[in-house]
């Protein structure tokens, strides 16, 4: 009988153990399923389709389900890196930051007051449980509400919290934010094994957040590149597509931007049946800001040039219109000349631009033409109008006038040396007799040979005019 009783007892113990193991196995399988679902969801972060808000929700809700937590929150680092902002909080998640007493009083009658405060309240370094985890870059495991002032103040409220897991989301040397889970008195406290799983979840979440940021930045760059390409096409339309035909003169011009868009400008403007205006300009700086100023300058110049045969008067009117709208640290240098094919004359006005070069075919002499002038946009007109004047440039048959921006003379080679005026003059002398197109082609070829593989550091614009 004793043996039979002992056998029955052992059988019941074994059955109980088997059932406990089966329940444990089922629990593990459920947890594995939840973990795999979570990891599968995070995989979407490695594609270009998931939105940041969806990823934030997935991380918090996934961690909450896996560890059967009452609530969870995700804070992400702002772009400047100075503070954390709430990215996603589950419904009923306790505030893990210090809440002003008057907000707690309002929450007693209006629960949404506390939720609104927490969702809009950024966290600074060291502030509350969230700020401390961010500052220390270490995970926190609290199983006693009294161990935290933030949780102690909620002890008598519906958001009473007794168990909290908090960890920074670290990927390499980057801190992407902070993830937190919380349980109230009605739920079992988190265990040490929960803490281990939680930190593993945080590692995968940090990796997903980092990849999401990388994809976001890549997409933003694509959009910017697309916008810049459109801007370049628009600017290409604004610049002359071909050289004009005018009796007695041969003209050729080119613009090569240093980036997608150019701050240089050149133009041919019909003044009347007898005259053609030729302009070259250089806006301080490069890129999009310079290109926008260039477009404004073009519009103003084209509104003032027709029917006005005085280059100086045109520049004075352009300066008066541009001055109020140009920032203090920006300006425009410009050279503007008028070709008169009836009288075979060239009249030049210069607004602080590089001195054009005059090539004499009879002697091979090459000299700069330096009428006085102030750059556009730094003076309202009192000084500019007094300095700027018309200057007649006498041209004989086959003489050339070369207008250029400093992107030509200041081009740098691999040693940091400039192309310089002398090399430019040598190129002009070697090809002036063959016409404007030949001069420009030789200059560009010599420039490229000089700089080699060194990236272009400034916009390049050239105009060559020959008297025929």
C-alpha positions as CSV (number, residue, x, y, z in Angstrom):
1,X,0.0,0.0,0.0
2,X,2.8,2.4,0.9
3,X,4.5,1.7,-2.4
4,X,1.2,2.2,-4.3
5,X,0.6,5.5,-2.5
6,X,4.2,6.6,-3.2
7,X,3.8,5.7,-6.8
8,X,0.5,7.6,-7.2
9,X,2.1,10.6,-5.5
10,X,5.1,10.6,-7.8
11,X,2.8,10.2,-10.8
12,X,0.8,13.3,-9.8
13,X,4.0,15.3,-9.2
14,X,5.3,14.3,-12.6
15,X,2.0,15.2,-14.3
16,X,2.1,18.6,-12.5
17,X,5.6,19.1,-13.7
18,X,4.8,18.1,-17.2
19,X,1.8,20.5,-17.2
20,X,4.0,23.3,-15.8
21,X,6.6,22.7,-18.5
22,X,3.9,22.7,-21.2
23,X,2.5,26.0,-19.9
24,X,6.1,27.4,-19.7
25,X,6.7,26.1,-23.3
26,X,3.5,27.8,-24.4
27,X,4.5,31.0,-22.7
28,X,7.9,30.9,-24.4
29,X,6.4,30.2,-27.8
30,X,4.0,33.2,-27.3
31,X,7.0,35.4,-26.3
32,X,9.0,34.1,-29.3
33,X,6.1,34.9,-31.6
34,X,5.9,38.4,-30.2
35,X,9.6,38.9,-30.5
36,X,9.7,37.6,-34.1
37,X,6.7,39.8,-35.0
38,X,8.5,42.8,-33.4
39,X,11.7,42.1,-35.3
40,X,9.8,41.6,-38.5
41,X,8.1,45.0,-38.0
42,X,11.5,46.6,-37.3
43,X,12.7,45.2,-40.6
44,X,10.5,47.7,-42.3
45,X,12.8,50.4,-40.9
46,X,15.4,49.2,-43.4
47,X,13.2,50.1,-46.3
48,X,12.3,53.6,-47.6
49,X,8.6,53.2,-47.0
50,X,8.1,53.4,-43.2
51,X,7.2,56.7,-41.7
52,X,9.0,57.9,-38.5
53,X,5.7,58.0,-36.6
54,X,4.9,54.5,-37.5
55,X,8.3,53.2,-36.5
56,X,8.0,55.0,-33.1
57,X,4.6,53.4,-32.4
58,X,5.9,50.0,-33.5
59,X,8.8,50.1,-31.1
60,X,6.7,51.1,-28.0
61,X,3.8,48.9,-28.7
62,X,6.0,46.0,-29.6
63,X,8.0,46.3,-26.4
64,X,4.8,46.7,-24.4
65,X,3.3,43.5,-25.8
66,X,6.5,41.4,-25.4
67,X,6.9,42.3,-21.7
68,X,3.2,42.6,-21.0
69,X,3.8,46.2,-19.7
70,X,1.0,48.6,-18.6
71,X,2.4,51.5,-20.6
72,X,5.4,52.6,-22.6
73,X,7.1,55.8,-24.0
74,X,9.7,56.7,-26.6
75,X,11.6,59.9,-26.5
76,X,13.9,60.8,-29.4
77,X,16.8,63.3,-29.6
78,X,16.1,66.5,-31.3
79,X,18.1,67.4,-34.4
80,X,20.2,69.9,-32.5
81,X,20.9,67.3,-29.8
82,X,20.0,69.5,-26.9
83,X,16.9,67.8,-25.6
84,X,14.5,64.8,-26.0
85,X,11.0,65.2,-27.4
86,X,8.2,62.7,-26.9
87,X,7.8,60.6,-30.0
88,X,5.2,58.1,-28.9
89,X,3.4,57.4,-25.6
90,X,0.8,54.7,-25.1
91,X,-2.6,55.5,-23.6
92,X,-2.3,55.7,-19.8
93,X,1.5,55.7,-19.7
94,X,2.6,57.3,-16.4
95,X,4.6,60.5,-16.8
96,X,8.2,59.7,-16.2
97,X,9.1,63.4,-15.9
98,X,8.4,65.8,-13.0
99,X,4.9,67.2,-13.3
100,X,4.0,70.6,-11.8
101,X,1.5,70.4,-8.9
102,X,-1.1,72.5,-10.8
103,X,-1.1,70.1,-13.7
104,X,-1.7,67.2,-11.3
105,X,-4.6,69.1,-9.8
106,X,-6.1,69.7,-13.2
107,X,-5.6,66.0,-14.1
108,X,-7.8,65.0,-11.1
109,X,-10.8,66.4,-13.0
110,X,-9.4,66.6,-16.5
111,X,-7.2,63.5,-17.3
112,X,-6.3,64.9,-20.7
113,X,-4.5,67.9,-19.0
114,X,-1.7,65.5,-17.8
115,X,-1.5,63.7,-21.1
116,X,-1.2,67.0,-23.0
117,X,1.5,68.2,-20.7
118,X,3.6,65.1,-21.1
119,X,3.2,64.8,-24.8
120,X,4.3,68.4,-25.3
121,X,7.0,68.6,-22.7
122,X,10.6,68.2,-23.9
123,X,13.2,66.6,-21.5
124,X,16.6,68.1,-20.8
125,X,19.7,66.2,-19.7
126,X,19.3,64.8,-16.2
127,X,15.6,65.7,-15.9
128,X,13.6,62.9,-14.4
129,X,14.0,59.2,-15.0
130,X,14.2,59.8,-18.8
131,X,16.8,62.6,-18.5
132,X,18.9,60.5,-16.1
133,X,19.0,57.5,-18.4
134,X,19.9,59.8,-21.3
135,X,22.7,61.5,-19.3
136,X,24.2,58.3,-17.9
137,X,23.8,56.3,-21.1
138,X,22.9,53.4,-18.8
139,X,19.7,51.4,-18.4
140,X,17.6,51.8,-15.2
141,X,15.5,49.1,-13.4
142,X,13.2,50.5,-10.7
143,X,10.9,48.2,-8.7
144,X,9.9,50.6,-6.0
145,X,7.9,53.7,-6.8
146,X,9.4,55.5,-3.8
147,X,12.9,55.2,-5.3
148,X,11.9,58.0,-7.8
149,X,10.4,61.4,-7.0
150,X,8.5,61.3,-10.3
151,X,6.8,58.1,-9.4
152,X,6.3,58.9,-5.7
153,X,4.1,61.9,-6.6
154,X,1.8,59.5,-8.5
155,X,1.4,57.0,-5.7
156,X,-2.2,58.1,-4.8
157,X,-3.4,58.6,-8.4
158,X,-4.8,56.3,-11.0
159,X,-1.3,56.4,-12.7
160,X,0.5,54.9,-9.7
161,X,3.6,53.0,-10.9
162,X,5.7,50.5,-9.0
163,X,8.0,49.0,-11.7
164,X,9.9,50.8,-14.4
165,X,12.4,49.9,-17.1
166,X,14.3,52.7,-18.8
167,X,17.2,52.6,-21.3
168,X,19.0,54.9,-23.7
169,X,18.9,53.8,-27.3
170,X,22.5,53.6,-28.3
171,X,23.9,52.8,-31.7
172,X,27.7,53.1,-31.9
173,X,28.5,56.5,-30.4
174,X,25.1,57.9,-31.2
175,X,22.3,58.2,-28.6
176,X,19.0,58.0,-30.6
177,X,16.7,58.5,-27.6
178,X,15.2,56.8,-24.6
179,X,12.7,53.9,-24.3
180,X,10.7,53.3,-21.1
181,X,8.1,50.7,-19.9
182,X,6.0,50.9,-16.7
183,X,3.8,48.6,-14.6
184,X,1.3,49.7,-12.0
185,X,0.3,48.0,-8.6
186,X,-2.2,45.7,-10.4
187,X,0.5,44.2,-12.6
188,X,3.4,42.0,-11.5
189,X,6.7,43.9,-11.3
190,X,9.3,43.4,-14.0
191,X,11.8,40.6,-13.4
192,X,15.5,40.5,-14.0
193,X,14.9,38.4,-17.1
194,X,12.4,41.0,-18.3
195,X,15.2,43.6,-17.9
196,X,17.5,41.5,-20.1
197,X,14.9,41.1,-22.8
198,X,14.1,44.8,-22.6
199,X,17.7,45.8,-23.2
200,X,17.8,43.5,-26.2
201,X,14.7,45.1,-27.6
202,X,16.4,48.5,-27.1
203,X,19.4,47.4,-29.1
204,X,17.3,46.4,-32.1
205,X,15.2,49.6,-31.7
206,X,18.3,51.8,-31.7
207,X,19.6,50.1,-34.9
208,X,16.2,50.6,-36.6
209,X,16.0,54.3,-35.6
210,X,19.5,54.9,-36.9
211,X,18.6,53.3,-40.2
212,X,15.4,55.3,-40.4
213,X,17.4,58.5,-39.9
214,X,19.9,57.4,-42.6
215,X,17.1,56.7,-45.1
216,X,15.3,59.9,-44.2
217,X,18.5,61.9,-44.8
218,X,19.1,60.1,-48.1
219,X,15.5,60.8,-49.2
220,X,15.9,64.4,-48.2
221,X,19.1,64.7,-50.2
222,X,17.3,63.1,-53.2
223,X,14.6,65.7,-53.0
224,X,17.1,68.5,-52.7
225,X,19.1,67.2,-55.6
226,X,15.9,67.1,-57.6
227,X,15.0,70.6,-56.7
228,X,18.5,71.8,-57.5
229,X,18.3,70.1,-60.9
230,X,15.1,72.0,-61.6
231,X,16.7,75.2,-60.4
232,X,19.7,74.6,-62.7
233,X,17.4,74.0,-65.7
234,X,15.5,77.2,-64.9
235,X,18.8,79.1,-64.6
236,X,20.0,77.6,-67.9
237,X,16.9,79.1,-69.5
238,X,17.6,82.5,-68.0
239,X,21.2,82.5,-69.4
240,X,21.7,83.1,-73.2
241,X,21.6,79.8,-75.1
242,X,23.4,81.3,-78.1
243,X,25.4,84.3,-79.1
244,X,23.6,87.2,-80.7
245,X,24.3,88.5,-84.2
246,X,25.2,92.2,-84.5
247,X,26.7,93.8,-87.5
248,X,30.4,94.8,-87.0
249,X,30.9,92.6,-83.9
250,X,31.5,88.9,-83.2
251,X,30.5,87.7,-79.7
252,X,30.8,84.4,-77.7
253,X,30.1,83.6,-74.0
254,X,30.0,80.7,-71.6
255,X,29.0,80.0,-68.0
256,X,30.3,77.0,-66.0
257,X,28.8,76.8,-62.5
258,X,30.9,75.4,-59.6
259,X,27.8,73.7,-58.1
260,X,24.3,72.9,-59.4
261,X,23.4,76.6,-59.8
262,X,25.6,79.6,-60.5
263,X,26.0,83.0,-58.8
264,X,27.5,84.3,-62.1
265,X,25.4,86.0,-64.8
266,X,25.9,87.1,-68.3
267,X,23.3,88.5,-70.8
268,X,22.7,90.0,-74.1
269,X,19.9,92.6,-74.1
270,X,18.5,94.4,-77.2
271,X,18.3,98.1,-76.4
272,X,17.0,99.3,-79.8
273,X,17.5,98.6,-83.4
274,X,21.0,100.1,-83.3
275,X,22.4,99.0,-79.9
276,X,23.0,95.8,-78.0
277,X,23.7,95.6,-74.2
278,X,26.2,93.0,-72.9
279,X,26.4,92.3,-69.2
280,X,28.5,90.1,-67.0
281,X,28.1,89.9,-63.2
282,X,29.2,88.0,-60.1
283,X,27.2,87.7,-57.0
284,X,29.1,87.3,-53.7
285,X,29.0,83.7,-52.6
286,X,27.9,80.6,-54.4
287,X,25.0,78.1,-54.7
288,X,21.3,78.7,-54.2
289,X,21.4,82.1,-52.4
290,X,23.7,83.6,-55.0
291,X,21.6,82.2,-57.8
292,X,18.5,83.8,-56.4
293,X,20.2,87.2,-56.2
294,X,21.4,86.6,-59.8
295,X,17.8,86.0,-61.0
296,X,16.7,89.2,-59.3
297,X,19.6,91.2,-60.8
298,X,18.7,89.9,-64.3
299,X,15.1,90.9,-63.9
300,X,16.0,94.4,-62.8
301,X,18.7,94.9,-65.5
302,X,16.3,93.8,-68.2
303,X,13.7,96.2,-67.0
304,X,16.1,99.2,-67.2
305,X,18.2,98.5,-70.2
306,X,15.8,98.9,-73.1
307,X,15.9,102.3,-74.8
308,X,18.7,103.5,-72.5
309,X,22.1,103.9,-74.4
310,X,24.1,104.9,-71.2
311,X,25.5,101.9,-69.4
312,X,26.2,104.1,-66.3
313,X,22.7,105.3,-66.1
314,X,21.4,101.7,-66.3
315,X,23.7,100.5,-63.5
316,X,22.6,103.5,-61.3
317,X,19.0,102.5,-61.7
318,X,19.8,98.8,-61.1
319,X,21.7,99.7,-57.9
320,X,18.9,101.8,-56.5
321,X,16.4,99.0,-57.0
322,X,18.6,96.3,-55.6
323,X,20.0,98.1,-52.6
324,X,16.9,97.8,-50.3
325,X,16.7,94.0,-50.9
326,X,20.3,92.8,-50.6
327,X,21.6,91.7,-47.2
328,X,24.6,93.6,-45.7
329,X,27.0,90.7,-46.4
330,X,26.1,90.4,-50.1
331,X,26.9,92.4,-53.2
332,X,27.1,92.2,-56.9
333,X,30.0,93.1,-59.2
334,X,29.0,93.9,-62.8
335,X,30.4,95.2,-66.0
336,X,27.8,96.4,-68.6
337,X,28.6,97.7,-72.0
338,X,26.6,98.9,-75.0
339,X,27.6,98.0,-78.6
340,X,26.4,100.5,-81.3
341,X,26.8,98.8,-84.7
342,X,25.8,102.0,-86.6
343,X,28.5,104.2,-85.0
344,X,30.8,101.2,-84.4
345,X,31.3,102.2,-80.8
346,X,31.6,100.4,-77.4
347,X,30.6,102.2,-74.2
348,X,31.4,100.5,-70.9
349,X,30.4,101.1,-67.2
350,X,31.9,99.0,-64.4
351,X,30.4,98.3,-61.0
352,X,33.4,97.0,-59.1
353,X,33.8,94.1,-61.5
354,X,37.1,92.6,-62.7
355,X,38.7,94.9,-65.3
356,X,38.0,93.7,-68.9
357,X,41.0,93.0,-71.0
358,X,41.5,94.9,-74.3
359,X,43.5,93.0,-77.0
360,X,45.0,95.2,-79.8
361,X,45.4,93.1,-82.9
362,X,47.9,95.5,-84.5
363,X,50.4,95.2,-81.7
364,X,49.4,92.1,-79.8
365,X,49.2,94.3,-76.7
366,X,46.8,93.2,-73.9
367,X,45.7,95.7,-71.3
368,X,43.0,96.0,-68.6
369,X,40.3,98.6,-69.0
370,X,39.7,100.2,-65.6
371,X,36.9,102.8,-65.4
372,X,36.0,103.5,-61.8
373,X,32.9,102.0,-60.2
374,X,31.4,100.6,-57.0
375,X,29.8,97.2,-56.6
376,X,26.0,97.0,-56.6
377,X,24.0,96.8,-53.4
378,X,26.3,98.3,-50.8
379,X,25.4,102.0,-51.3
380,X,22.0,103.6,-51.7
381,X,23.2,105.7,-54.6
382,X,24.9,108.8,-53.2
383,X,28.4,107.4,-53.7
384,X,27.6,104.9,-56.4
385,X,26.1,107.5,-58.7
386,X,29.0,109.9,-58.2
387,X,31.7,107.3,-59.1
388,X,30.0,105.4,-61.9
389,X,30.3,106.8,-65.4
390,X,30.4,105.9,-69.1
391,X,33.8,105.0,-70.6
392,X,34.4,104.7,-74.4
393,X,36.4,101.7,-75.5
394,X,38.0,102.4,-78.9
395,X,38.1,99.2,-80.9
396,X,39.8,98.7,-84.3
397,X,39.3,95.9,-86.7
398,X,40.1,92.5,-85.1
399,X,40.5,94.0,-81.6
400,X,39.0,92.0,-78.8
401,X,37.4,92.8,-75.4
402,X,37.4,90.0,-72.9
403,X,35.0,90.1,-69.9
404,X,35.4,87.4,-67.2
405,X,34.6,86.6,-63.5
406,X,37.2,85.8,-60.9
407,X,36.4,82.1,-61.2
408,X,38.8,82.2,-64.1
409,X,41.8,83.9,-62.5
410,X,41.3,82.4,-59.0
411,X,41.0,78.8,-60.1
412,X,43.2,76.6,-57.9
413,X,45.4,73.7,-58.7
414,X,46.3,70.8,-56.4
415,X,49.0,72.9,-54.7
416,X,46.6,75.8,-54.0
417,X,48.2,78.0,-56.7
418,X,45.9,80.3,-58.7
419,X,45.6,80.3,-62.5
420,X,46.1,84.1,-62.3
421,X,45.9,87.0,-64.8
422,X,49.2,86.1,-66.5
423,X,48.2,82.6,-67.6
424,X,44.9,84.1,-68.8
425,X,46.6,86.7,-70.9
426,X,48.9,84.0,-72.5
427,X,45.8,82.0,-73.5
428,X,44.2,85.1,-75.0
429,X,47.3,86.2,-76.9
430,X,47.7,82.7,-78.4
431,X,44.1,82.6,-79.9
432,X,42.8,86.1,-80.2
433,X,43.4,86.2,-84.0
434,X,41.1,83.1,-84.4
435,X,38.0,84.8,-82.9
436,X,35.9,84.8,-79.6
437,X,34.9,81.1,-79.7
438,X,38.6,80.0,-80.0
439,X,39.7,82.3,-77.2
440,X,37.0,80.8,-74.9
441,X,37.8,77.2,-75.9
442,X,41.6,77.7,-75.2
443,X,41.0,79.4,-71.9
444,X,38.7,76.6,-70.7
445,X,41.2,73.9,-71.9
446,X,44.1,75.7,-70.2
447,X,42.1,76.1,-67.0
448,X,41.2,72.4,-66.9
449,X,44.8,71.4,-67.6
450,X,46.0,73.7,-64.8
451,X,43.6,72.6,-62.1
452,X,43.7,68.9,-63.0
453,X,41.5,66.8,-60.6
454,X,41.0,69.7,-58.2
455,X,37.3,70.5,-57.9
456,X,36.1,73.8,-59.3
457,X,35.9,76.3,-56.4
458,X,34.0,79.1,-58.1
459,X,31.7,79.8,-61.0
460,X,33.3,80.6,-64.3
461,X,31.9,83.1,-66.9
462,X,33.6,84.4,-70.0
463,X,32.4,86.8,-72.8
464,X,34.7,87.7,-75.7
465,X,33.8,90.4,-78.2
466,X,35.7,91.0,-81.4
467,X,35.4,94.0,-83.8
468,X,35.0,92.8,-87.3
